[in-house]
Every structure is written in C-alpha cells, then in structure tokens.
C-alpha cells in the first residue's frame, strides 16, 4: 500500500509539472517568468567572484597608472623648472661675467690713456731739460762759484766796500735771470718726479686690471662652455647644420642672399625665424590687449629677465636703449666714405686685442661662421624684419638657431693679425669690429638705437 501511495504521488507531481510546461509552451510565458530562478550552483559563484576580483585588479591598475602618470608629470615639470632656473642662473652669470669683463676692459683702456698722457708729459719735460742743458750747466756753475766765493760782507770787512758794490752790481744784473732759470728748473724737476710717481701708480693699476680681466675671461670661457655644452646635448644635428651653413656661405652672393638661404635651407635657422615670427605675433596681440601704460613700462626695461626665451619688447621700441657690442673707439660711422667711392653701410669700431663681443639685442642666431672678406660673421634675427650683423671677430661661441640676450657674450676679437676688408680699408693695426643693422634686406643707420652718451666714444 505504501509503495502504491508513493507511486501515485510521484505520478501526480509529474502530471502537474508536465501541465505547467505545456502552459508555458502554449502561450502563458508570464507563468514561466514569474517562476523563481534556480539557485546558482557553486561553479557559477566561483566564476563571478573571479570576474569581480579581475575588475578590482584592473581598477587598481588604472589607479596606479594614473598616479604614476601624475608623478611622472610632476617630475617632468620639476625638471623643466629646474632647467629653466639653471638656464636663468647660467645666463645671469654670463651677463654678469661679460659686464665685469667689459668694465675691466674699459678701466684698462682708461688707465692706458692716462698712462699715455703721463708718459707724454714726462717725455716733454725730458726734451725741455735736454734743450736747456747748456743753460742748466751755466746756472749750476754760477751757483757753485757763488758758494765757493760768496760776496763780501760789509759788516765783517768794511774796507772792502768797492768790491762789495761791484759784486752787488753784478748780482743785480745776473740774479733775476738766474732766479727765473732756477725756479723753472726746480719746477720741471718737481713735475718730473711727480709724473714718475703717477706713472708707477698707473702701471700698478694697469697690472691689477689686466690680472682681473684675465680672471674674468677665464670665468666667462667656462660659463660659455657650460652653456654651449647644454645646447649641444639638445641639438643632435648641430654638426651637420654647421657644415650646411658653411656650404651655404660659400654659395651666397651677398648678405641678403645668405640670410634667405639660411632661414629656408638650415633647420635651426628656420626654427629661429619661425620663433621670431611667432614672438612678433604674440607681442602684437599682447600690445593690442594691454593698456598703453603697460607697454611703456615694458619698453623702458626690456632686458631685466635673464630667463626670457623671446624678446620682451619689439626691436623698434628699443631705440636709445641698446648697449654697444664692444669697448673701443668709433673709426667710421654709418654713411661715411668707405675709401672705395661708396659709403659705409655700418660702423667700424677699433677694439683691444681679445675684446669681448656681446650681442647688442635679443634675437635668434641666423648665421655664425666665416664669410668671404668679413672674417667671422654673426647674423642675429631681432624680429620685425630687423637683422644685426657683426663681423671681424676671431671666434664665435654661439650656434645657429640659438636665442641670445642683449649683453650676452657671443664672440671674441683677435689680436689684429688677421685682416678683414674693413680693417684693410682704414689701415688699422688693431682689431676692427664691423656692425650693421638691416631692415627688410636694406642697411639702416644704427645710431638711433645706441645708448646716447656712448654714441661717439664707444663704451670706454
């Protein structure tokens, strides 16, 4: 009986299940949807746990990647800031060393000028004494005779009245002239002693100045090497571009052609020209947006920031503010006769041997190297179509495409043994620096740009 009852129950349950399945198939899907889902099995749980763990690991990896990127970005920003700070410090040190060297050169020049004046005065006194040698001999002989046989004293020998009168008459005739010659001789000898003392002092000053200049030049050379080494590390194609620049300099017919070729066929010069163009555009936009007072303030102090990577103001606004590139004396000015039937397109400055040459303005180097009869030639793109040309140096220590600041050392003069066309034209023995300003390919007068007190006498 028990077995039959269980069989009946199982048959009934099977019939109910079969009926429910038929209802789902016939058209009552809601009944099936409402049916509770079957509980998940152990393998399903393990699979979901594994997927969740994978998502968590992926999320943690993304977070770590973001943190690493941020840390890397911070390191890069710090490195860039450090590089900029180092560049600013290096540039500031270069400017300071160049100014110290220039000041030493100026002081040495002033000392040499005073020494020449003193030596000339000493020679004049020596010539004067030599021309009066016979008079001096007579004066000394007269004084010696008077010392050996003085005039008689009336109170001691009253009977020698006649001799006393005769001696007085003789001394009265000779003494004024003798006194004048003696005073002139004493004055000349005193001046000669003072001159020799002054000459000795000036020579000591000159020796000290030369030693200081030598030390400043050594410091400057080390700073220049550090600057150029840092730039060379960033410029992989520097050697090839330098060779290309030399090749172009041989092909260029004139300076205008040379500039055009450099800025179209040499990558570094092209980058500099593009940077100059962008700086001009950026400055024009800033000038239009800024009030006039701000523009005037910037124009009055365009060279204050040693970390600048572009000119702080337009070149046209630096009139009357630019420092001259070297110590020396102006030999020929713009527009003067050049000795060949034409006029000078630039200015000629005579310098001392191994004088430091500094850039007169901010700009990008368009060319650096030898060019025809110019000797070592440096062309600086100052923006707005202005170019500064320096020629006649012995050594250039900046590279094509490099941005340089006003007052930054860019070259060194030689000793005058190698003659450029400019030096030959004026028959100069000392080194000659040629300076030319160009606007859109045409030479212009650089006079309005120089600091006014230094227009005639070039910085010393």
C-alpha positions in Angstrom: 0.0 0.0 0.0 2.8 2.3 0.9 4.5 1.7 -2.4 1.3 2.4 -4.4 0.7 5.7 -2.5 4.2 6.9 -3.3 3.8 6.0 -6.9 0.5 7.8 -7.1 2.1 11.0 -5.5 5.0 10.8 -8.0 2.7 10.4 -10.9 0.6 13.3 -9.7 3.7 15.6 -9.3 4.9 14.6 -12.8 1.5 15.4 -14.3 1.5 18.8 -12.6 5.0 19.6 -13.9 4.1 18.5 -17.4 0.9 20.6 -17.4 2.9 23.7 -16.3 5.4 23.1 -19.1 2.6 22.8 -21.6 1.1 26.1 -20.3 4.4 27.9 -20.9 4.8 26.4 -24.4 1.1 27.1 -25.4 1.1 30.9 -24.6 1.5 31.7 -20.9 5.1 32.9 -20.7 4.2 35.1 -17.7 3.7 32.0 -15.6 7.3 30.9 -16.6 8.7 34.4 -15.9 7.1 34.5 -12.5 8.7 31.3 -11.6 11.6 31.8 -9.2 15.1 31.3 -10.8 17.0 28.3 -10.0 19.6 28.8 -7.2 23.2 29.3 -8.6 25.5 26.4 -8.4 29.0 26.5 -6.8 30.9 26.8 -10.1 28.8 29.9 -11.1 29.6 31.6 -7.8 33.3 30.9 -8.2 33.2 32.4 -11.8 31.5 35.6 -10.6 34.0 36.0 -7.8 36.8 35.6 -10.2 35.4 38.2 -12.6 34.9 40.7 -9.7 38.4 40.2 -8.5 39.6 40.8 -12.0 37.7 44.1 -12.3 39.1 45.2 -8.9 42.6 44.4 -10.1 42.0 46.3 -13.3 40.7 49.3 -11.4 43.7 49.2 -9.0 46.0 49.0 -12.0 44.3 52.0 -13.7 44.6 54.0 -10.4 48.2 53.1 -10.1 48.8 54.1 -13.8 47.1 57.5 -13.1 49.2 58.1 -10.0 52.3 57.1 -11.9 51.4 59.5 -14.7 50.8 62.3 -12.3 54.1 61.6 -10.5 55.9 61.5 -13.8 54.3 64.7 -14.9 55.3 66.3 -11.6 58.9 65.1 -12.1 58.9 66.5 -15.7 57.5 69.8 -14.5 60.1 69.9 -11.8 62.8 69.1 -14.2 61.7 71.7 -16.7 61.5 74.3 -13.9 65.0 73.2 -12.8 66.3 73.5 -16.3 64.8 76.9 -16.7 66.1 78.0 -13.4 69.6 76.7 -14.3 69.4 78.4 -17.6 68.4 81.7 -16.0 71.2 81.4 -13.5 73.7 80.5 -16.2 72.5 83.3 -18.4 72.6 85.7 -15.4 76.1 84.6 -14.6 77.1 85.0 -18.3 75.7 88.5 -18.4 77.5 89.4 -15.1 80.8 88.0 -16.3 80.5 89.8 -19.6 79.7 93.1 -17.8 82.7 92.6 -15.4 85.0 91.8 -18.3 83.7 94.8 -20.2 84.2 97.1 -17.2 87.7 95.7 -16.7 88.5 96.4 -20.4 87.1 99.9 -20.0 89.1 100.6 -16.9 92.2 99.2 -18.6 91.6 101.5 -21.5 91.2 104.5 -19.3 94.4 103.6 -17.4 96.3 103.1 -20.6 95.0 106.5 -21.8 96.2 108.2 -18.5 99.5 106.4 -18.7 100.0 107.6 -22.3 99.2 111.1 -21.2 101.6 110.9 -18.3 104.3 109.3 -20.4 103.9 112.0 -23.0 104.2 114.7 -20.3 107.4 113.0 -19.0 108.9 112.9 -22.5 108.0 116.6 -23.0 109.8 117.6 -19.7 112.8 115.4 -20.7 113.0 117.1 -24.1 112.7 120.5 -22.4 115.5 119.7 -20.0 117.7 118.4 -22.8 117.2 121.5 -24.9 118.2 123.7 -21.9 121.2 121.6 -21.0 123.7 124.5 -21.6 121.6 126.9 -19.5 121.3 124.4 -16.7 125.1 124.0 -16.8 125.6 127.7 -16.5 123.2 128.1 -13.6 124.8 125.2 -11.7 128.3 126.6 -12.4 127.2 130.1 -11.2 125.7 128.7 -8.1 128.8 126.6 -7.4 131.1 129.6 -7.8 128.9 131.7 -5.6 129.1 129.0 -3.0 132.9 128.8 -3.1 133.4 132.6 -3.2 130.5 134.4 -1.7 130.1 138.2 -1.9 132.0 140.1 0.9 130.1 141.1 4.0 130.2 144.8 4.7 129.9 144.4 8.5 132.8 141.9 8.6 135.1 143.8 6.1 134.1 147.4 5.8 137.3 148.3 4.0 136.2 146.1 1.0 133.4 148.5 0.2 134.3 148.8 -3.5 134.4 145.0 -4.0 131.0 144.7 -2.3 129.5 147.4 -4.6 130.9 145.7 -7.7 129.6 142.3 -6.6 126.1 143.8 -5.9 126.0 145.4 -9.3 127.0 142.1 -11.0 124.4 140.1 -9.0 121.7 142.7 -9.6 122.2 142.2 -13.4 122.5 138.4 -13.3 120.4 137.3 -10.4 116.8 137.9 -11.8 117.6 135.8 -14.9 119.4 133.2 -12.7 116.5 133.1 -10.3 114.0 132.6 -13.2 116.0 129.8 -14.7 116.5 128.1 -11.3 112.8 128.3 -10.5 111.8 126.9 -13.9 114.4 124.1 -13.5 113.1 123.3 -10.0 109.5 123.2 -11.2 110.3 120.9 -14.1 112.3 118.6 -11.9 109.4 118.5 -9.3 106.9 117.8 -12.1 109.1 115.0 -13.4 109.3 113.4 -10.0 105.5 113.6 -9.6 104.9 112.2 -13.1 107.2 109.3 -12.5 105.3 108.5 -9.2 102.0 108.8 -11.0 103.3 106.5 -13.8 104.4 103.9 -11.3 100.9 104.1 -9.7 99.1 103.8 -13.0 101.3 100.8 -14.0 100.3 99.0 -10.8 96.7 99.8 -11.6 97.1 98.5 -15.1 98.8 95.3 -13.9 96.0 94.7 -11.4 93.3 95.4 -14.1 95.0 93.0 -16.6 95.0 90.3 -13.9 91.4 90.9 -13.1 90.4 90.9 -16.8 92.3 87.6 -17.3 90.4 86.0 -14.4 87.0 87.3 -15.8 87.8 85.9 -19.2 88.6 82.5 -17.7 85.3 82.6 -15.8 83.5 83.7 -18.9 85.1 81.0 -21.0 84.0 78.3 -18.5 80.4 79.7 -18.5 80.3 79.8 -22.3 81.5 76.2 -22.5 78.8 75.2 -20.0 76.1 77.0 -22.0 77.2 75.6 -25.3 77.5 72.0 -23.9 74.0 72.2 -22.6 72.8 73.3 -26.0 74.9 70.8 -27.9 73.3 68.0 -25.9 69.9 69.1 -27.1 70.9 69.6 -30.7 71.7 66.3 -32.3 72.1 67.6 -35.8 74.3 70.5 -34.8 77.4 69.3 -36.7 75.6 68.7 -39.9 73.8 72.0 -39.8 77.1 73.8 -39.1 78.6 72.2 -42.2 75.5 73.1 -44.2 75.8 76.7 -43.1 79.4 76.9 -44.2 78.4 75.4 -47.6 75.7 78.0 -48.0 78.0 80.8 -47.0 80.2 79.9 -50.0 77.3 79.9 -52.3 75.6 83.1 -51.1 76.3 86.1 -53.3 75.6 88.7 -50.6 74.3 89.0 -47.0 70.7 89.2 -48.1 71.0 86.0 -50.1 72.9 84.4 -47.2 70.1 85.2 -44.7 67.4 83.9 -47.0 69.3 80.7 -47.7 70.0 80.1 -44.1 66.4 80.5 -43.0 65.0 78.3 -45.7 67.6 75.6 -46.0 69.0 75.2 -42.5 66.6 73.7 -39.9 68.0 75.6 -36.9 67.9 78.9 -38.6 64.4 78.2 -39.9 63.3 77.4 -36.3 64.8 80.7 -35.1 63.0 82.6 -37.9 59.7 80.9 -37.1 60.2 81.7 -33.4 60.9 85.3 -34.2 57.7 85.4 -36.3 55.6 83.9 -33.5 57.1 86.2 -31.0 56.2 89.2 -33.1 52.6 87.9 -33.5 52.3 87.2 -29.8 53.7 90.7 -28.9 51.3 92.4 -31.3 48.3 90.6 -29.7 49.5 91.5 -26.2 50.1 95.1 -27.3 46.6 95.4 -28.6 45.1 93.9 -25.4 47.3 95.7 -22.9 46.9 99.4 -21.9 49.4 101.9 -23.2 51.0 102.3 -19.7 51.9 98.7 -19.5 53.5 98.8 -23.0 55.6 101.8 -22.0 56.7 100.2 -18.7 57.9 97.1 -20.7 59.7 99.2 -23.3 61.6 101.1 -20.6 63.0 97.9 -19.1 63.3 95.3 -21.9 66.4 93.5 -20.6 65.6 92.7 -17.0 64.6 89.0 -17.1 67.5 86.7 -17.8 65.2 83.7 -18.2 63.3 85.1 -21.2 63.1 82.9 -24.3 61.9 85.7 -26.6 62.4 89.5 -26.8 60.4 91.3 -24.1 59.6 94.1 -26.5 59.7 94.8 -30.2 63.0 95.9 -31.7 61.7 99.2 -32.8 60.9 100.1 -29.2 64.5 99.6 -28.1 65.7 102.8 -29.7 68.2 104.6 -27.5 68.4 101.6 -25.2 70.8 99.1 -26.9 74.3 98.6 -25.5 77.1 98.7 -28.0 78.7 95.3 -28.6 82.3 96.1 -27.7 84.6 98.5 -26.0 86.6 100.6 -28.4 86.7 103.8 -30.5 84.5 104.7 -33.4 86.6 104.8 -36.6 83.9 105.2 -39.2 80.2 105.9 -38.9 77.2 105.0 -41.0 77.2 106.8 -44.3 80.8 108.0 -44.2 83.1 107.5 -47.2 84.4 103.9 -47.4 87.5 104.8 -49.4 86.3 102.9 -52.5 83.9 105.5 -53.9 81.0 104.4 -51.8 79.6 104.9 -48.3 79.7 102.7 -45.2 76.6 100.6 -44.6 77.6 100.0 -41.0 80.0 101.3 -38.4 83.7 100.4 -37.7 84.9 100.1 -34.1 88.6 99.6 -33.2 89.0 97.3 -30.1 91.7 96.0 -27.9 93.1 92.5 -28.6 90.8 89.7 -27.4 88.0 92.1 -26.5 84.7 90.5 -25.5 81.9 91.0 -28.1 78.3 91.0 -26.7 75.0 90.9 -28.5 73.5 94.4 -28.7 69.9 93.0 -28.7 67.7 90.0 -28.1 67.3 87.7 -31.1 67.9 84.3 -32.8 71.2 83.5 -34.5 70.6 83.1 -38.2 74.3 82.6 -39.2 77.6 82.0 -37.4 80.8 81.3 -39.2 83.3 82.6 -41.8 82.0 84.6 -44.8 84.1 86.0 -47.6 86.2 89.0 -46.6 84.1 89.7 -43.5 86.0 87.2 -41.4 83.9 85.5 -38.7 80.3 86.7 -39.3 77.4 86.7 -36.9 73.8 87.5 -38.0 71.1 87.9 -35.4 67.4 88.0 -36.3 65.9 90.6 -34.0 62.3 90.2 -35.3 60.1 92.5 -37.3 62.4 92.1 -40.3 65.4 93.6 -38.4 68.8 91.9 -38.5 72.0 92.7 -36.7 75.3 91.9 -38.4 78.6 91.6 -36.5 81.8 90.8 -38.4 85.6 90.8 -37.9 85.7 88.6 -34.8 88.2 85.8 -34.2 85.9 83.3 -32.5 82.1 83.0 -32.3 80.7 81.0 -29.4 77.0 80.7 -30.2 75.2 78.4 -32.6 72.7 78.8 -35.4 69.1 78.9 -34.1 70.2 79.8 -30.6 68.3 82.6 -28.7 70.6 85.2 -27.2 70.0 88.1 -24.9 71.2 91.7 -25.1 74.6 91.9 -23.4 75.2 88.1 -23.7 78.8 87.3 -24.8 78.7 85.9 -28.4 82.3 86.3 -29.7 85.8 87.4 -29.1 88.1 89.6 -31.1 91.5 88.6 -32.3 94.9 90.3 -32.0 94.6 92.2 -35.3 97.0 90.0 -37.2 94.2 88.6 -39.4 92.9 91.5 -41.6 89.4 91.8 -42.7 88.2 94.0 -45.5 87.1 96.6 -43.0 90.5 96.7 -41.3 92.3 96.9 -44.6 90.1 99.8 -45.7 91.1 102.0 -42.8 94.7 100.6 -42.5 94.0 99.6 -38.9 96.6 97.7 -36.8 94.2 96.8 -34.0 91.2 94.5 -34.4 88.2 96.1 -36.1 84.5 95.1 -35.4 82.0 95.9 -38.2 78.4 96.4 -37.1 75.5 96.7 -39.5 71.7 97.0 -39.0 69.3 95.8 -41.7 65.6 96.2 -42.1 63.9 94.0 -44.8 67.3 93.5 -46.5 68.3 97.2 -46.6 71.1 98.6 -44.4 69.9 101.3 -42.0 71.6 103.8 -39.6 72.1 102.1 -36.2 72.7 105.4 -34.5 69.2 105.9 -33.1 69.4 102.5 -31.3 72.5 103.1 -29.2 72.6 104.5 -25.7 73.0 108.2 -26.4 76.1 109.0 -24.2 78.1 106.2 -25.8 77.4 107.2 -29.4 80.7 108.9 -30.2 83.0 107.2 -27.6 82.2 103.5 -27.7 81.9 102.4 -24.1 85.3 103.5 -22.8 
